[in-house]
Every structure is written in C-alpha cells, then in structure tokens.
C-alpha cells in the first residue's frame, strides 16, 4: 500500500544519508522529515518552511538561513540518546549528550541535538514568578507531610489500581480537563472503577470468569475502604500542586526563541507549545519528561487536529 511504500522510501533515504555523517556506536534520534515532506506555507502573512512528523507542525521563516539549510537537506533528525555497553542486552542509555556536534557536516543531512541550551537570563523566572513557584512548592511540601505512608504507597504498589487511576486521568485529558475538585474526582474515580470491572464481568460468559472480575474489583476498591476519603484527597491535591509547578516551568521554556510549533486543523494553524522538555541530571543517567498534558497530550488524542501521518 501507499503507506508501506512511503515508509520503505524513507528508510532507504535514512540508510543512504545517515551513512555519510560518521556515526560511531549506537545512538537514537527522532525522524523529522525527508525532503519531500517539506512544504512552504503562509503563516501570519509570511512564507514558512514546515515539516509535520507527528502531532506538531514545525515552522521556520523561509527567508532565514535555517530554512535554506533545511531545504538543501534530504533528511532531518534530532538526536537524543547514546548507548554504551559490550552487548546489545547490556547496553545502558545516556541522555543530554551532544551527538550532532561530533558528526560530519553534510548538506544532505540536517542533524541536531535535543539539548536545551543554557538560557540563564533568558528563561529565568522573574522575582514575582519565583515567589509564586516557591509558594506552590511550599504548599506541595506541606501537603506531602500530611499524607499517610500507606495512603501514598497504596496507589503505587497495586498495579491494577495504578492502571485504573492513570486511565481515568487520561480520560479527563482527552476531554481537555484536569483534576480540579479533588472530592468530586475521587468519587468519580470510584464510580469509574466500579463501572470498569462491571463491564469486564459482563463480557465473561462463565460464573468463574465473572467472579474473577468481581474479586479484582473488590481488591482494587479495598484501597478506598481502608483509607479515609480526606487522606486520599490529599494525594490528588499534591498531584495538582505538582502539575501547577510543572506548567510554570514549561510555560517559561516555551517562551525561549526556537522553531515555531503549531497544530494543524482543517481551518488553518493554531499556536502551541513544544511537545515537551526533558530534564536530565548532570551525569546524563536519569531523565524526566515535562509535558503539558492538557495541551500536547489532548491534541495527540483529539481528532480535531491533523497529524503528520494523516494524508
């Protein structure tokens, strides 16, 4: 079919072009485009070169040096991970290292690193923003101190409960909502869990199969019987505070100049933030991804926005 043929063509270009840049060892990156994916589109009255690998459309003013570099290339890749080790199974990942800067420069490959440059003085909180951020963290710390150990660990140690909580939160994200009133959220979560296992039970045709789902429901719901509602609500109050802090950081990073990021609809483009940012420790061994779920994740789920793989 057309899709498999397109993928095969891109794979051949990748093999041919990436062989030219002197990659040593094992590295991982994200495919951005091949030359036939590049388009010229009018954005805010100005022509831009765009590419659309996934949910987000990336745009560069056509009269810029960067656009001219991209237009000359056959493929674009952003590198983010290196792997070390003597065997494939024993390899360990390292993040945040410069990869593209150590590769050969050829005009047919636009190769960049997924490294956020030091933006001290540019992406720094103002005094009022720092005070607001500190207040959120202080409130989160106070909330954390008031949560009982069993209440917090109960969510993480029960895989079925953990999955149901994540699924329920994801259902809110799909609707463009976040956890707001924690009391209502917990009640809604319990109702969702009860309904989920009832549906699973209804799918089973034997008494044994139905009982297995009923037993699993009772096991998961035990958490809400052995922990007081107000204690469970504290967990999601803490969750909300941490989301608030995360969004402040993402908003500040999104204001740093870079590629324009847009969402495509049937009516045109909408401005959006970056897909996300990854915080990496100084050793490059641990990473934490920061994503505005109400913006990017919701757009990822939504059928309103045209994705790069849709023709």
N, C-alpha and C positions, 0 to 999 in steps of 0.2 A: 504494500500500500504506500501512499504518498508519505506518511509519517515515517515509516521504517526506512524508506529511500532517502528522506531528508537527513535522518539520523546517521545513516551509513555514510552519506556525503560529508557530513560534519566530522565524523570520526576519522575519515581519510585525511581531511584537511588538518585535523589536530595531529595525527601521526606524522604527516609531512612537515608541517610548520614548526611544531614544538621540538622536533629533532634538531632544528637549526640553532637552538639557544643554549645548548650545552648543559642540560640538566644532569646533575650528579646525585646519585642516591634516590630516595623516594620522597616526593613532595606531592602535596594535594592542593588543588585550587578549584575555583568555580568558573565554569564556562560562561562567557558573557555574550559572544556573538561570533559569527563568521561574516565576511564582508557582505554577503547577500542579505543579511539581516538588517544592515544599516539603512536607515531612512532619513530623509530630510523632511521635517515637519515644522509648521509655523506655530510658535508658542509665544503668546503675548506680543504678536506682531513682529517677531524676529525668527529667522530660519535657524533651526537647531538640527544637529545630527543626533538621532535617537537609536537606542537599542533596547530590547524588551525581553530579557532572558526568562523572567518569571512573572511575579505579580507587579513589580515596579518597573516603570519605564525610566531609563536614564537618558538625560539630555545634555548636550554641550552646544553652546553657540557656534554656528557653522563657520564664522569668520575668525575663530580662535585657533591658536597653534595646536591645542589639544585635538580639536576636531580634524584638522588637517592630518595629524599623526594617525588618528583612528581611521580616517578614510583611506589611507595608504595601506593599512594592515589587512591581512586575510583572516585573522583571528584575534580575539581578545580574551584574556584570562586574568583572574585575580587570585594570587597565591595566598594561602593562609596557614598551612601546616607542613612541618617537616617530620620525617620518621627516621629513627635510628635503631639499630639492632642487627644482629648477625643472621637472624631467621625471620621469616615473614610473620610467624605467630608470635615471636618475642619482641617485635618492634614496639617502641613507645613513641607517642606523639609529643611534639613541642610546638607551642604556639607563639605568635608575635615576633618571629624572627624575620629579618629581611631576606627574601628569596630572590625577587626580581632583580635587585641591585647586583646580585652575584652572577647573573646570567648574561649571555651575549646579547647585545642590542642588534636586532634586525628589524627592518622596516615592515616586514610582513607579520610581525607579532607585537601586539600591544600587551605588554606583560607588566602588571603592577602588584604591589603588596597590599594586603588587607591590614595595614598597620596605620593606626591613627596617630598622626604626628603630634608631638608635644605642642599643645595650644595654650600654654600658660600665658595669661594676659589677654587671650582671645576668647577662650571658652571657660573663663573663670567666673564663679558666682560673684555678684555684687554683694555689698555689705548686707542689704536687706534680704537678698536671696540666701545668703549664708545663714542669716538668723532664722529664716523660715525653714531651711533644710535642717538646721541643728534642732529646731523645735520639734520637727517630725521625728527625727532620730531619738530625741529625748523621750518623746511620748511612746515611741516603739519600745525603747528600753524599759520604761516603766510598765508598759503592758506585758512585756515578756516576763518581767519579775513576778507578775501576778498570776501567771499561768501555771497550773499544777503540772508536774512532770508527766504523770500518767495521761493527762488530757492531751498534751502535745505529742508524746511518743505514740499514743494510741492511733493517731492519724497516719504516722509514718510506718509503723510496724505491721499494720494489717494491709496487705497488698490489695485485697478486694475493696476495702473501704477507701483506700487511697485512690484507686482507679475510679471509683464512683464519684468521689469528690472532684477529681480532675475533669471527669466527663461532664459533670453538672456545671462547673465553672466554664468549660469550653462551650457549653450550650448557651450560656449567657453572652460569651464573647461573640458567638455567631449572630446574636441579636443586637450586638453593639452595646451591651450592658456590662456593668461591673458590679461587684458586691457592694451594696450601699447600706441598707438597713440590715445589720447582721442578724437581728432577731428573726426577721422575715426570711432571710437567706437560709438560716439553719432549719426553719420549719419547711421551707421549700425543698431543701436537700433531703430531709427525712421522707417527705412525700414522694420525691423522685426515686429514692432507693426502694421504697415500698412498691411503687409502680413498676420499676425496672424488673425486680425479681418476680412480680406477679405475671408480667408479660413472659418472662423466661419460663415460669412454671406452666403457663398456658400453652407454650409451644411443645411441652413434653406430653407424650401420649400414654405413658405408664405411671402408675402410682409411685413407683420408686423414683422415676425421673422428676416428678413434681415435688416429691418430698425432699429430694436433694437441693432443689432451688429454694424451697421454704426454709430448710435448715441453714442454707447460706445466707438468706435474708435475715434470719434471726441472729446469726453470728455477727453480721455486719452491723445490725441495728443495736446490738448489745452495747456498742460504744456510747450511744445516745441515752442508754438506760443507766449505765454505770458512771457517767459524767453529768454533772449538773449543766443545765442549759446555759447559765450565765458563764460557766467556765469555758464551754465550747465557743460561745460568742466572743470571748476574749481572744481566742486563736484567730478568728477571722477579722477582728478589729486590728490585731497586729498585722495580719496579711494586708489589710487596706492601707495601713500606715507605710508599710514597706513598698507597696505599689506607688503611693504618692511620692516617696523619696526617689524611687527609680524613675518616675516620669519627669521629675525635676532635672535629673541628670541627662536623660535622653533629650529633653527639650533644649537644654543648653548645648549639647553636642550637635544637635540638628541645625543650630544657628551658625555653625562654622562653615565657611565657604567650601564648596566642593561641587561634585556633579549635581545637577538638578534632579530631583526624584519626584516622579509623577505617577498617578494612577490613571488608567485609560478607561473611559466609558464610551457608550455609543454617542454621547453628545460632545465629547472632547476630553480634555485633560483636567485632573484635579491635583493640586499640590499636595504632597505627602512628605513624611519624614523618611529617614533611611530605614532599611529593613530591620536594622538593629546594630548594636555595638557589642564587642566582646572585650571584657576586662580580663587582662592576663597578668599573672604575678611576674615578678622580676626574673624568676628562673625559667619562665615560659612553660612550666609544667602543668599549671592549672588555669582554667578559663571559666568565665561566667558570662553568659549572653544576656544582654539587656534588650528587651523588645517591648515596644508599646503595643500590647495585645489588642487593645480596643481600636487601634489604628491599623497596624500591619496585619495582625492575625485575623481581624474581622474582614479586612479587604481580601485576604487569602481565601477565606471561606465564602465570601459573597459572590453571587452570580452577577452582581451589578457591574463589577469591574472585569475588563477583558484581560486575560492572562496571556503571557508571551507565547505559550504553546497552542493557543487557540487561533485558528486561521479564519 
